Amino acid sequence: MLPATLTTSQFANYPSLARALASAHLVLLRQLPLAFLPSLLRELIEYDYKFPVERTRIDRELNYLESLSAVDLARCFAAFSQIKLSEDQTSFAWCERPLDFTELLSAYLWRTHQMSAFHDAAIAYGNRLQTAVVSPALPTSRLGIAVIGQGASPHQPDLFQNLRQHGTLFTNIDPSVGLSGLVAAVEARAQQHPVPYAHWYVDGGLPLEHSGAVTGVAYGKLADTRTLLFKYIQKQVNRPGMGPEELRDSLARLSPAALGLKDDSIVDRFQIKVLTEGSGTQIFSTTFAQWTAREVLRRAEPLTLLVRFAPRQRQRPMNELLAGDESTPQLDPEGSLIDGDMAAYYQWINQQRLPEADRSSFLVWFEGQRQALAVSPTLPKGKQSRTPLGVAALLSLVT
């Protein structure tokens, strides 16, 4: 089957919003080359479970492509049209199974030495789209916060080494009401700018109470879900012929209900993807917090993101970890501090990749201690301050 023969019936198994969107843009989809279209459908089929920013991105892409004349549309996809596909690709059910198709296509492109041409075509298309589709201005500057080192020894002179050249190190922070003050600040921003899924609190342990205006994800609240996931993985691994690729495909099809989550919400789908696609997110709380922060920034593009890193369990043999027995885990606060310090740096890097990064601010605080580092357009770089400050006062300097 080729794109030109697409009909609305082939979207019958898509979720409702995705089905309606595909049907509304059917004329456009019929004109796109097969080397490109399944990649677009791979995103579109998940439309119902995407964050508003992601949906808007897809809407703008489709609207932009529909605004092009037939000549300009053909020119836009000329490089993709030059990709030579086999009969296996054209006969595959790529509309119903776009994820499977794109994975098979990748292997085929490598095998036929066309990956470089495909990569160049994708880069050129992405650059064109980025230039043509301009994002609206943000209602406020972004704020990222990382809280690290829960339970670790206070004598840590070498923290924040990767970030020091980018911001100001504060060494006399009043730690009282520190964490609750940060959560309150996130809630205040959510009240001032009530944008859905724009304000997040991610916790590697059990979170502090927070309002519903803030989207919350916590490792500690997913204990039952992780146990069910471990059992599912063990069952699948023991099946004859089960290999890494087969296991990955099986995990990709899991629904929230299969892992004990009652609501098939966008956040539940997001949490399942974090646990099934991230390496180590099921086992180590620091890895879970880091990966969740990465995905929140990449997908939701939040205005506010607070990430708290809790102590992870110590390293154990893999068979014990996959057994899912967490009755008496041994914690490693010192190792978790190292994890959190590096993860905070990655969080800042990923935040800098988002629009209006020059306006954004970032704060990392050693929980319960007097050390913090802030990166902001209003603060000098590579400097140190011993000025006594509470968390609220520090945030006012940052934002």
C-alpha positions as CSV (number, residue, x, y, z in Angstrom):
1,M,0.0,0.0,0.0
2,L,1.2,3.5,-0.9
3,P,0.2,6.8,0.8
4,A,-1.9,7.8,-2.2
5,T,-4.3,5.0,-1.4
6,L,-5.0,5.9,2.2
7,T,-8.6,5.9,3.4
8,T,-10.1,6.9,6.8
9,S,-10.9,3.3,7.6
10,Q,-7.2,2.6,8.0
11,F,-7.2,4.8,11.1
12,A,-10.0,2.9,12.7
13,N,-7.8,1.6,15.5
14,Y,-6.3,5.0,16.4
15,P,-7.5,6.6,19.6
16,S,-10.3,9.1,19.0
17,L,-8.4,12.4,18.8
18,A,-5.7,10.9,16.6
19,R,-8.3,9.3,14.3
20,A,-10.1,12.5,13.9
21,L,-6.9,14.5,13.2
22,A,-5.7,11.9,10.6
23,S,-9.0,11.9,8.9
24,A,-9.1,15.7,8.8
25,H,-5.7,15.8,7.1
26,L,-6.1,12.8,4.8
27,V,-5.6,14.8,1.6
28,L,-2.2,15.9,2.9
29,L,-1.1,12.5,4.2
30,R,-1.8,11.0,0.8
31,Q,0.8,13.3,-0.7
32,L,3.7,12.5,1.6
33,P,6.4,9.9,0.7
34,L,6.4,6.5,2.3
35,A,9.9,7.1,3.6
36,F,8.6,9.9,5.7
37,L,4.9,9.4,6.5
38,P,5.1,6.5,9.0
39,S,7.4,8.6,11.2
40,L,4.7,11.3,11.3
41,L,2.0,8.7,12.0
42,R,4.1,7.3,14.8
43,E,3.7,10.6,16.6
44,L,0.1,11.2,15.5
45,I,-1.1,7.8,16.8
46,E,-0.1,8.9,20.3
47,Y,-1.8,12.2,20.0
48,D,-4.4,11.5,22.6
49,Y,-1.7,10.8,25.2
50,K,0.6,13.7,24.4
51,F,1.0,16.9,26.4
52,P,-0.5,20.1,25.0
53,V,2.9,21.4,23.8
54,E,3.3,18.1,21.8
55,R,-0.2,18.3,20.3
56,T,0.4,21.9,19.3
57,R,3.6,21.0,17.6
58,I,1.9,18.3,15.5
59,D,-1.0,20.7,14.7
60,R,1.4,23.4,13.5
61,E,3.4,20.9,11.4
62,L,0.3,19.6,9.6
63,N,-1.1,23.1,9.1
64,Y,2.2,24.3,7.7
65,L,2.5,21.5,5.3
66,E,-1.1,22.1,4.1
67,S,-0.3,25.7,3.5
68,L,2.3,24.8,0.9
69,S,1.5,24.6,-2.8
70,A,1.8,21.2,-4.5
71,V,5.2,22.3,-6.0
72,D,6.6,23.5,-2.7
73,L,5.3,20.4,-0.9
74,A,7.1,18.2,-3.5
75,R,10.2,20.2,-3.1
76,C,10.1,19.9,0.7
77,F,10.0,16.1,0.5
78,A,12.2,15.6,-2.6
79,A,15.0,14.0,-0.6
80,F,12.7,11.6,1.1
81,S,11.1,10.7,-2.2
82,Q,14.6,9.6,-3.5
83,I,14.8,6.9,-0.8
84,K,14.4,3.5,-2.5
85,L,12.1,1.1,-0.6
86,S,11.5,-2.6,-1.2
87,E,8.2,-4.4,-1.8
88,D,8.3,-5.5,1.9
89,Q,8.0,-1.9,3.0
90,T,5.2,-1.1,0.6
91,S,3.2,-4.2,1.6
92,F,3.7,-3.6,5.3
93,A,0.7,-2.4,7.4
94,W,2.6,0.8,8.1
95,C,-0.5,2.9,8.7
96,E,-1.8,0.6,11.4
97,R,1.7,-0.1,12.9
98,P,3.9,2.9,12.2
99,L,6.2,2.2,15.1
100,D,7.0,-1.3,13.8
101,F,7.5,0.1,10.3
102,T,10.0,2.8,11.3
103,E,12.1,0.3,13.2
104,L,12.2,-2.1,10.2
105,L,12.9,0.9,8.0
106,S,15.9,1.9,10.0
107,A,17.4,-1.6,9.7
108,Y,16.7,-1.6,5.9
109,L,18.3,1.9,5.4
110,W,21.5,0.7,7.2
111,R,21.5,-2.5,5.1
112,T,21.1,-0.7,1.8
113,H,23.5,2.2,2.7
114,Q,20.8,4.8,2.5
115,M,20.9,5.9,6.2
116,S,23.1,8.9,5.5
117,A,20.7,10.2,2.8
118,F,17.7,9.7,5.1
119,H,19.5,11.4,7.9
120,D,20.4,14.4,5.7
121,A,16.8,14.6,4.5
122,A,15.5,14.5,8.1
123,I,17.9,17.3,9.3
124,A,16.9,19.5,6.3
125,Y,13.2,19.0,7.0
126,G,13.6,19.7,10.7
127,N,15.5,22.9,10.0
128,R,12.9,24.0,7.5
129,L,10.1,23.3,9.9
130,Q,11.9,25.1,12.8
131,T,12.3,28.2,10.6
132,A,8.7,28.2,9.3
133,V,6.9,27.4,12.5
134,V,7.6,30.0,15.1
135,S,6.6,29.3,18.7
136,P,4.7,32.0,20.6
137,A,6.4,33.9,23.4
138,L,6.3,32.3,26.9
139,P,4.1,33.9,29.5
140,T,7.0,33.9,31.9
141,S,10.6,32.8,32.0
142,R,11.4,29.1,32.8
143,L,12.6,28.0,36.2
144,G,14.3,24.8,37.0
145,I,15.1,23.5,40.5
146,A,17.1,20.5,41.6
147,V,17.3,19.4,45.2
148,I,20.1,16.9,45.9
149,G,21.9,15.1,48.7
150,Q,19.0,14.1,51.0
151,G,20.6,12.4,54.1
152,A,24.2,12.9,52.8
153,S,27.1,14.2,55.0
154,P,27.1,18.0,55.0
155,H,30.9,18.1,54.4
156,Q,30.9,18.3,50.6
157,P,33.3,21.0,49.4
158,D,33.3,20.1,45.7
159,L,29.6,20.2,44.7
160,F,28.3,21.9,41.6
161,Q,31.6,21.9,39.8
162,N,30.1,21.6,36.3
163,L,27.7,24.5,37.0
164,R,30.0,27.0,38.8
165,Q,31.2,28.6,35.6
166,H,27.6,29.4,34.6
167,G,26.3,30.8,37.9
168,T,26.8,32.0,41.4
169,L,27.7,29.7,44.3
170,F,25.9,30.5,47.6
171,T,27.4,29.1,50.8
172,N,25.2,30.7,53.5
173,I,21.7,29.6,52.7
174,D,19.2,29.2,55.6
175,P,18.0,25.6,55.2
176,S,14.9,26.0,57.4
177,V,11.6,25.6,55.4
178,G,13.8,25.1,52.4
179,L,12.0,22.2,50.6
180,S,8.5,23.4,51.6
181,G,9.5,26.9,50.4
182,L,10.5,25.6,47.0
183,V,7.3,23.6,46.7
184,A,5.3,26.7,47.7
185,A,7.2,28.7,45.0
186,V,6.2,26.1,42.3
187,E,2.6,26.3,43.5
188,A,2.7,30.1,43.3
189,R,3.9,30.0,39.8
190,A,1.2,27.5,38.8
191,Q,-1.4,29.9,40.2
192,Q,0.1,32.9,38.4
193,H,0.4,31.1,35.1
194,P,-2.3,28.3,35.1
195,V,-1.1,26.5,32.0
196,P,-1.9,22.7,31.9
197,Y,1.2,20.5,32.5
198,A,3.4,23.6,32.7
199,H,4.4,23.2,36.4
200,W,6.0,19.9,37.7
201,Y,7.2,18.4,40.9
202,V,9.2,15.2,40.5
203,D,10.3,13.4,43.6
204,G,12.7,10.4,43.9
205,G,11.0,9.4,47.1
206,L,7.7,10.4,48.7
207,P,6.7,13.9,47.8
208,L,5.5,16.8,50.0
209,E,1.8,17.6,49.7
210,H,1.2,20.0,46.8
211,S,-1.8,21.5,45.0
212,G,-3.4,19.9,41.9
213,A,-2.2,22.8,39.9
214,V,1.2,21.2,40.0
215,T,1.7,17.9,38.1
216,G,3.4,15.4,40.4
217,V,5.3,12.3,39.7
218,A,7.0,10.4,42.5
219,Y,9.1,7.2,42.6
220,G,7.9,6.4,46.0
221,K,4.3,6.4,45.0
222,L,4.9,3.9,42.2
223,A,6.1,1.0,44.3
224,D,3.2,-1.2,43.5
225,T,3.5,-0.4,39.8
226,R,7.2,-1.2,39.8
227,T,6.5,-4.5,41.5
228,L,4.0,-5.5,38.9
229,L,6.5,-4.4,36.2
230,F,9.2,-6.6,37.7
231,K,6.9,-9.6,37.7
232,Y,5.8,-8.9,34.1
233,I,9.5,-8.7,33.0
234,Q,10.4,-12.0,34.8
235,K,7.4,-13.7,33.2
236,Q,8.3,-12.5,29.7
237,V,12.1,-13.3,30.1
238,N,11.2,-16.9,30.9
239,R,9.2,-17.4,27.7
240,P,10.9,-19.4,24.9
241,G,12.4,-17.2,22.2
242,M,12.2,-14.0,24.2
243,G,15.1,-11.7,23.4
244,P,15.9,-8.0,24.1
245,E,14.0,-6.7,21.1
246,E,10.9,-8.9,21.8
247,L,10.9,-7.7,25.4
248,R,11.2,-4.1,24.4
249,D,8.2,-4.5,22.0
250,S,6.2,-6.2,24.7
251,L,6.9,-3.4,27.2
252,A,6.0,-0.8,24.6
253,R,2.5,-2.2,24.4
254,L,1.8,-2.1,28.2
255,S,-1.1,0.0,29.3
256,P,-1.4,1.8,32.7
257,A,-4.1,-0.7,33.7
258,A,-1.7,-3.6,33.2
259,L,0.5,-2.2,35.8
260,G,-2.2,-1.3,38.3
261,L,-2.8,2.4,37.4
262,K,-6.5,3.0,37.4
263,D,-6.7,6.1,35.2
264,D,-5.7,6.0,31.6
265,S,-4.5,9.6,31.8
266,I,-1.7,11.4,30.0
267,V,0.4,11.4,33.2
268,D,-0.2,7.7,33.7
269,R,0.9,7.0,30.2
270,F,3.9,9.2,30.7
271,Q,4.9,7.3,33.9
272,I,4.6,3.9,32.1
273,K,6.9,5.2,29.4
274,V,9.4,6.4,32.0
275,L,9.5,3.0,33.7
276,T,9.5,0.9,30.5
277,E,11.8,3.0,28.2
278,G,14.3,4.3,30.8
279,S,17.3,2.2,31.7
280,G,17.3,1.6,35.5
281,T,14.3,3.8,36.2
282,Q,12.5,0.8,37.7
283,I,15.4,0.1,40.2
284,F,17.2,3.3,41.2
285,S,15.3,6.4,42.4
286,T,18.0,8.8,41.2
287,T,17.8,7.3,37.7
288,F,14.1,7.6,37.8
289,A,14.2,11.3,38.8
290,Q,16.8,12.1,36.2
291,W,15.1,10.4,33.4
292,T,11.7,11.8,34.3
293,A,13.2,15.3,34.4
294,R,14.7,14.7,30.9
295,E,11.4,13.5,29.5
296,V,9.3,16.3,31.2
297,L,11.6,18.9,29.6
298,R,11.7,17.2,26.2
299,R,8.0,16.6,26.0
300,A,6.1,19.0,28.2
301,E,8.5,22.0,28.0
302,P,7.4,23.2,31.4
303,L,7.6,26.7,32.8
304,T,8.6,25.3,36.2
305,L,10.3,22.0,37.1
306,L,11.3,21.0,40.6
307,V,13.2,17.7,40.9
308,R,14.1,16.2,44.3
309,F,16.6,13.4,44.3
310,A,16.1,10.9,47.2
311,P,18.7,8.3,48.3
312,R,18.8,5.3,46.0
313,Q,19.4,1.7,47.0
314,R,22.9,0.4,47.0
315,Q,24.2,-1.7,44.1
316,R,23.2,-5.4,44.3
317,P,23.3,-8.3,41.9
318,M,21.0,-7.9,38.9
319,N,18.9,-10.9,39.7
320,E,18.2,-9.5,43.2
321,L,17.3,-6.1,41.8
322,L,14.9,-7.6,39.2
323,A,13.3,-9.7,41.9
324,G,11.7,-6.5,43.1
325,D,12.2,-7.2,46.8
326,E,12.5,-3.8,48.4
327,S,11.5,-4.8,52.0
328,T,14.8,-3.8,53.5
329,P,16.8,-1.9,50.8
330,Q,20.2,-0.5,51.8
331,L,20.4,3.2,50.9
332,D,23.4,5.0,49.6
333,P,23.0,8.7,50.3
334,E,26.6,9.6,49.5
335,G,26.5,7.9,46.1
336,S,23.1,9.4,45.5
337,L,24.5,12.9,46.1
338,I,27.1,12.3,43.3
339,D,24.2,11.0,41.1
340,G,22.1,14.1,41.9
341,D,24.9,16.5,41.4
342,M,25.5,15.3,37.8
343,A,21.8,14.9,37.2
344,A,21.3,18.6,38.1
345,Y,23.9,19.5,35.5
346,Y,22.0,17.5,32.9
347,Q,18.7,19.0,33.9
348,W,20.2,22.5,33.3
349,I,21.6,21.4,29.9
350,N,18.2,20.0,28.8
351,Q,16.5,23.2,30.0
352,Q,18.9,25.2,27.9
353,R,17.7,23.4,24.8
354,L,14.2,24.8,25.1
355,P,12.9,28.1,23.6
356,E,13.9,31.3,25.3
357,A,16.8,29.6,27.2
358,D,18.5,33.0,27.5
359,R,15.7,34.1,29.9
360,S,15.6,30.9,32.0
361,S,16.9,30.4,35.5
362,F,18.1,27.4,37.4
363,L,18.7,26.6,41.1
364,V,20.3,23.5,42.7
365,W,20.3,23.2,46.5
366,F,22.0,20.7,48.8
367,E,19.0,19.6,50.8
368,G,19.1,20.7,54.4
369,Q,22.5,22.4,54.0
370,R,23.8,25.9,53.3
371,Q,25.1,25.3,49.8
372,A,23.2,26.2,46.6
373,L,24.1,27.4,43.1
374,A,22.0,29.6,40.9
375,V,22.2,30.3,37.2
376,S,20.3,33.3,36.0
377,P,20.6,36.3,33.6
378,T,20.5,38.5,36.8
379,L,23.4,36.8,38.5
380,P,27.2,36.9,37.8
381,K,28.9,33.8,36.4
382,G,31.7,32.0,38.2
383,K,31.3,34.0,41.5
384,Q,30.7,33.1,45.1
385,S,28.5,34.7,47.8
386,R,28.4,34.3,51.5
387,T,25.5,36.6,52.0
388,P,22.9,35.1,54.4
389,L,19.8,34.2,52.5
390,G,16.6,32.2,52.9
391,V,15.3,30.1,50.1
392,A,12.6,32.6,49.3
393,A,15.1,35.4,49.1
394,L,17.4,33.3,46.9
395,L,14.5,32.6,44.5
396,S,13.8,36.3,44.2
397,L,17.3,36.8,43.1
398,V,17.0,34.0,40.5
399,T,13.7,35.0,39.1
